[in-house]
Amino acid sequence: MPVINLKSGREKSLLRRHPWIFSGAIADIQGNPAEGETVEIRSSRDEFLAWAAFSPHSQIRARVWAWEHQTNIDDGFFRVRLQRAISARQGLFQDIEDNALRLVHAESDGLPGLIVDRYDQTLVVQFLSSGAEFWRDTLVNLLVALTGVESVYERSDVDVRQLEGLAPRSGLLRGNEPAEYLEISENGLRFWVDVHQGHKTGYYLDQRTNRARIRGMAKGCDVLDCFSYSGGFTTNALTGGANSVLAVDASAEANELALKNVVLNRLPVERVAWQQGDVFQVLRGLRDRRRSFDLIVLDPPKFAQTASQAQNAARGYKDINLLAFKLLRPGGILATFSCSGGVSEELFQMIVAGAALDAGVEAQIVERLHQGADHPVALNFPEGSYLKGLVIRVTR
């Protein structure tokens, strides 16, 4: 078994059970581990610390599978971990008709680099680390056995794989090719999901509870939904009784899918206007035309993958929030989100506060929003808390 020996004092995070070992913490490597192979992690005093997956191309050189020396990293280990994650989701949401949720949330479920989302009878999987890639076939076989789904589709076509030295990949892994659109149920609504080409694994499952929260705020409002994608917030706002919704997205295909979802739920299409374009430019145009809204949703894509990218991301977040504040009517509500792991909750609040100051408005946080319960955050892995949301009321 290959062994990674750490430098003196660099075991502190592992003793707190943080699952990442960075390259700078490593003193030497005994043996010649293959990419994704299990390695033993030992301290500078030759004490056993953990079993981990080796990732030679990443700054995160190893990710921990288990902390107990007697553990065998084999099919049985992954069966137990997967079953535990799947069982934890049973009965998680009150609406028993909901048939879409995240089954495995990577490090927070003790399975670094593995994402598994369920859309009715289809699983969509992402292998985002060398360790998950190494055990790919085993994991897929176990998922089929444990869930009984009809199809498993891979969407490992994301940028983070490049950090692992892995090529992007997508396609059918098991069962029948999924239909062009899969129909799911969420909080009493129905949505079409494109697992082949859609964002992430096809849908933003992490915003489930926040979409329902917007529904409760929307009655009688003129709503601006920015980065609207497949219309999750738009559909919920209409369901909640919004007077009007302007949905803005850069993709014509996304706007078409959003329209399909409004129609699917038999909602008043005449209350929605769709605008394709760069959201930053659209917001500036709305400002120049002196448009105003009662409720604005900002749910942009990830601006910062890592903390090193936070400064550039901060400029983008400040710009869109500044423009949104200028478009809000007195007493209006801004629901603003960041899914950037490199931007902390504290930094995000500082950015939005700066935007309000520059916009010349006074505002207060009335609620903080986060990812849904099927995206848990392990206490030893705060990085798992990536989705930050603020509900802000403009008081003057």
Rosetta blueprint (number, residue, H / E / L):
1 M L
2 P L
3 V E
4 I E
5 N E
6 L E
7 K L
8 S L
9 G L
10 R L
11 E L
12 K H
13 S H
14 L H
15 L H
16 R L
17 R L
18 H L
19 P L
20 W E
21 I E
22 F E
23 S H
24 G H
25 A H
26 I E
27 A E
28 D E
29 I E
30 Q E
31 G L
32 N L
33 P L
34 A L
35 E L
36 G L
37 E L
38 T E
39 V E
40 E E
41 I E
42 R E
43 S L
44 S L
45 R L
46 D L
47 E L
48 F E
49 L E
50 A E
51 W E
52 A E
53 A E
54 F E
55 S L
56 P L
57 H L
58 S L
59 Q L
60 I E
61 R E
62 A E
63 R E
64 V E
65 W E
66 A E
67 W L
68 E L
69 H L
70 Q L
71 T L
72 N L
73 I L
74 D L
75 D H
76 G H
77 F H
78 F H
79 R H
80 V H
81 R H
82 L H
83 Q H
84 R H
85 A H
86 I H
87 S H
88 A H
89 R L
90 Q L
91 G L
92 L L
93 F L
94 Q L
95 D L
96 I L
97 E L
98 D L
99 N L
100 A E
101 L E
102 R E
103 L E
104 V E
105 H E
106 A H
107 E H
108 S H
109 D H
110 G L
111 L L
112 P L
113 G L
114 L E
115 I E
116 V E
117 D E
118 R E
119 Y E
120 D L
121 Q L
122 T E
123 L E
124 V E
125 V E
126 Q E
127 F E
128 L L
129 S L
130 S H
131 G H
132 A H
133 E H
134 F H
135 W L
136 R H
137 D H
138 T H
139 L H
140 V H
141 N H
142 L H
143 L H
144 V H
145 A H
146 L H
147 T H
148 G L
149 V L
150 E L
151 S E
152 V E
153 Y E
154 E E
155 R E
156 S E
157 D L
158 V L
159 D L
160 V H
161 R H
162 Q H
163 L H
164 E L
165 G L
166 L L
167 A L
168 P L
169 R E
170 S E
171 G E
172 L E
173 L E
174 R E
175 G E
176 N L
177 E L
178 P L
179 A L
180 E L
181 Y L
182 L E
183 E E
184 I E
185 S E
186 E E
187 N L
188 G L
189 L E
190 R E
191 F E
192 W E
193 V E
194 D L
195 V L
196 H L
197 Q L
198 G L
199 H L
200 K L
201 T L
202 G L
203 Y L
204 Y L
205 L H
206 D H
207 Q H
208 R H
209 T H
210 N H
211 R H
212 A H
213 R H
214 I H
215 R H
216 G H
217 M H
218 A L
219 K L
220 G L
221 C L
222 D E
223 V E
224 L E
225 D E
226 C E
227 F L
228 S L
229 Y L
230 S L
231 G L
232 G H
233 F H
234 T H
235 T H
236 N H
237 A H
238 L H
239 T H
240 G L
241 G L
242 A L
243 N L
244 S E
245 V E
246 L E
247 A E
248 V E
249 D E
250 A L
251 S L
252 A H
253 E H
254 A H
255 N H
256 E H
257 L H
258 A H
259 L H
260 K H
261 N H
262 V H
263 V H
264 L H
265 N L
266 R L
267 L L
268 P L
269 V H
270 E H
271 R H
272 V E
273 A E
274 W E
275 Q E
276 Q E
277 G L
278 D L
279 V H
280 F H
281 Q H
282 V H
283 L H
284 R H
285 G H
286 L H
287 R H
288 D H
289 R L
290 R L
291 R L
292 S L
293 F E
294 D E
295 L E
296 I E
297 V E
298 L E
299 D L
300 P L
301 P L
302 K L
303 F L
304 A L
305 Q L
306 T L
307 A H
308 S H
309 Q H
310 A H
311 Q H
312 N H
313 A H
314 A H
315 R H
316 G H
317 Y H
318 K H
319 D H
320 I H
321 N H
322 L H
323 L H
324 A H
325 F H
326 K H
327 L H
328 L E
329 R E
330 P E
331 G E
332 G E
333 I E
334 L E
335 A E
336 T E
337 F E
338 S E
339 C L
340 S L
341 G L
342 G L
343 V L
344 S L
345 E H
346 E H
347 L H
348 F H
349 Q H
350 M H
351 I H
352 V H
353 A H
354 G H
355 A H
356 A H
357 L H
358 D H
359 A H
360 G L
361 V L
362 E L
363 A E
364 Q E
365 I E
366 V E
367 E E
368 R E
369 L E
370 H L
371 Q L
372 G L
373 A L
374 D L
375 H L
376 P L
377 V L
378 A L
379 L L
380 N L
381 F L
382 P H
383 E H
384 G H
385 S L
386 Y L
387 L L
388 K E
389 G E
390 L E
391 V E
392 I E
393 R E
394 V E
395 T L
396 R L
